[in-house]
Amino acid sequence: MKEETGKRRALGMGLEQLFNTEMLDFDKVEKEIVSETPKDEIVQIDINELMSNPYQPRKVFDDEALQELSLSIKEHGVFQPIIVKKSVKGYNIIAGERRVKASKLAGLTKIPAIVRDFTDDEMMQVALLENLQREDLTAIEEAKAYKKIIESLRLTQDELARRLGKSRSHITNMLGLLRLPLNVQDMVLHGKISMGHARVLSKLESQDQIKELADKVINDNLSVRDLEKITEATSFTRNMPVKKAPKNKEYKYAEDAMQDKLGTKVSISGNKIKISFATKEDLNRILEILSINVE
């Protein structure tokens, strides 16, 4: 019992570090949990006993990426144990659902795992952060993850932006997507309309007009610029004032698109692009999004 209490205390310290530091860094905490776990406590669990974390924000998994990971697992095995919590009917996956899905594709029947006693709040927060920092979530999944973290940690949008190393405008734009009608959110979730389209639509007040325009984007293959021009008409009421871009901001549309993609402030002037970043980790995140490998 004393040993188990010690394990719980160590885990609690790790989670306290994760959620109460200036920068939220799931990778660091997971590595600490793995490195501090004795090898004889890493167990092989039957994959059929594993269930998704009920707080998992990801609803759509990239089949091609899973196939690539499964080929790697076939050749090299699972590179890092997953983290799970014992439940009544098996185990809930806390971290590593992609590894589990790829292992199934690779034909594995068991997977290395570390069993830890997470609370429901911890399960939700860890799942959200793992996906935000590691996975390419759809815009709607990302928006819902932000909303849940703000609610569970009682953060302001400014605080969340700072702790995730993202711009405040990015957080605000993402949360604005949750005002879209559910069927339009589903279009974004499944990649039928882009984040740029969704951002324009989220600024409109009429749910009927939003639905109509979302269908038009798909049927007429409208660009984001096409959609912006349509919504500038007086027949479309916005739910927030429209800020007119200064005359010298001819590349405002490009700045907006890059900010949405990179999740940080971008400015274009004098034929130069300025990309802001908060920390070294944030810079590495941006380089990864841009597919730039630095040795």
N, C-alpha and C positions, 0 to 999 in steps of 0.2 A: 504493500500500500504506500509506504514511504517513497519507494522508487517511482511509482506511478505519479505521485504528487510532484516529485521533482521534474518528471517529464512534462507535466502540465504547466508547471511554473516556467520552465524553459521556453515552452511554446508560447505561453502568454507574453513573456518578455519580447519574443520575436514579433508577435502581432502588435504589441504596444508600440514597438519601434516602427512597424509598418504604417500604422494609422495615425501616429502622433508626431511624426517628423515633418520637416518643412517640405520635403519631396517624397511622394509615395513611390516606393521602389519594391515591387513584388519579387523580382528576380533575386535581389540580395537576401531577402528573408527566406525564400525557398532554398537557396543554396546553403544558408545557415542551418536550416532544419535538416537537410540532407547530410551535410558534413558533420553535424553533431549527433547524428543517429548511428549507433553502433551497427556494424555490418550484420550481426546476428539478429537485429531487429527489423531488417529489411526482408519482408516475406514475399513469397510467390503466391499471388491470388488468382483464382480461376476467373478468367475474363467474364464468364457468364454470370458471376456474382456481382459484377459492377453495374451501378446505375448512375445516370447523370446527376450532377448537382442540381437540385430543384431551382437554384438561383442562377444557373448558367445563362448568361445573356445571349450567347450565340445560338441562333436558330438555324443558320445556313452554314454548312461547312464546304470548303473548296475541295471538290473531288480530285482535281489534278494535284493539289498540294498534298492531300492525303495519300495519293498513289506514290508520290515521290518519297514521302516519309516512310511508307510501308516498304518500299524497296531498300531504303537505308536500314530499316529495322531487320529485314531479312538478312542483310549482309553483315551488320554490325551489332544487332540486338538493340534493346531499349537503352538509350544513352543515360537516362536518369529516372530513378523510381518515381512513380506517381504518388500523390498523397491522398489518402482516403479516410473516411470516417465510418466506423461500424454502424450499421443500421439493423432494423429488425429482420429484413429479408436478404441482407447481403452487405454491400458497402457503397456509400455515396462517394463519387469522385470529387475531391476538393480541387486538385490541380493535376492537369495532364490528360484531359479528355481527348485531345487530338492524338496523343500517343496511344490511347486505348483503341480508338477507332482505326488507326493505322496498323496497330498490332493485330487486330481482327482481320484486316485485309491481308496481312502478311501470313495469316494462318496460325498465329500463336494461340495457345489455349490458356497460358498463364502470363502474368506480368509482374515485375518487381514493384512492391508498394511499401509505403510507410503509413502505418495506421496511427491517426491522431484524433483526439477528442475535441473537435471544434464545436462551438455553439452555433446556433442558426445564424446569428448576426455575423459571426466570423466566416461561416461558409459563404454567405452572400458577398461579403466584402472582398474575400480572397478571390472568388470566381470573377467578380467584376474587374478587379485590378489585373488579374492574370490576363484576361482577354483584352483589356484596354492597352496593356503595355506589350503584349506579345502577338496578338492576332490582328488581322485586317478585318475588323468588324464592319458590317454595313452601317450606313449613317443612322438608321433607326435603332439598331442594336446599341450603337455607341451613345446615342441620345438617352436611351432608357437606362444605360449603365451610369451615365452622369447623374441622372435624376435620382437613382437609387442611392448613389454614394452621397449626394448632397443631403438626402433625407436621413440616411442612416448615420452619417458622421456630423450632421447639423452644420454643414459648411455653407458659406455664401458662394456665389458664382466666382467672385474674385479669388477667394481662398482656394477653390478647387482648381481654377486655372493656374494659379501659382504652384500648387503642389503637384500638378501633372505636367508642368512645364509647357503649358499651352496658352494661347491668347484668350483674353476674356471674350472677345468677339466670337471666337470659335465656339466656346462653350455656349454662349447666348444663341448663336445661330443653330447649333445642334439641338438645344432644348426647344427652340422654336418649331422644330419639325414635329414635335409631339402634339402640336395644335392641328396638324393635318388630319383629314378624315381617315379612318382606319384602313379603308380600301386603298387610299393613296399611300399611306405608310407601307402597306403591303407591296405596292409597286416599287418603292424605294428599297425595301427589304430584299426583294428578289432581283434588283438591278434593272428593272424595266424603265425607270427614270433616274437621272443622276442626282447627286447631292446638290449640284448647282441649280437644277430645275426645282428640286424640293425647297431650296432656300427661297427662291423667288415666290413659289406658291404659298409658303408658310407666312408670308407677309400680307396675304389677302384675307379679307374678313369673311366673305361668303363661302360657305362650305360647298354649295352647289357650283359656284364658279370654279373653285379649286378642282373639284371632280371633273368638270367639263374640260378644263384646260389640261389636266393630267392625261385624259384620254386623247386630247388633241396632240400633245407632245409625242405620244406613242404612234398614233395613226398618221400624223403628218411629218414625223421625224424632225420636230422642231429643235433648234439649238437653244442654248440658254439665252443667247442674245435675242433670238426671235421671240422667246417667251417674255423677256424683259420689255421689249417694244410693245407687245400686245397688252401687257398689264399696265403700261403707262397711260392707257386710255382712261378717260374720266368715268367710264362705266364700271371700273373696278375700284371698289373701296378697300383701302388698306387698314390693317389693324394697328398700324403705327405710322407716324409721320415719315414722309419720304425726304431724306436728306439729299439735296442736290449736290452732285460732285462738282468741285471747283473746275473751272474751264481747263486748267493745265493738267487735269487728271484724265487724259485721254486713254490711259491704260488701266482705269479703275476696274474694268471687267476682268483683266488679267490678274490684278492684285487680289480681287475677291476669289477668283478660281484657285490661285496659288495658296491663299490663306486657308481656304477650305481643305485643300489637299494636304498641306503641311501642318495645319493646326497651330500656326504662329504668325506673327505680324510680318507682312511683306510690303515693301514700297518700291515703286518703279519711277525713276526720274533721271533725266540726262542720259538716257540709253544705258542705265545701270539698274540692276535688281539688288535690293537689300533685303536679306532674310535674317530676322532676329531669332536668337535662341537664348535660353535661360541658363543652361548648364552644359557641361561636356556630354552628359547622357542625352540631353535634349538635342545637341548637335548630332550625335550618333544616330538618334531616332530619325532626324531629318535626312541624313545621308542614306539611311536604309530605305526610306520612302522613295528617294531619288535613285535608288539602285546604284549607289556609288560605294565601291569597296575600297577601303583604305587599309593598307597593310601596316 
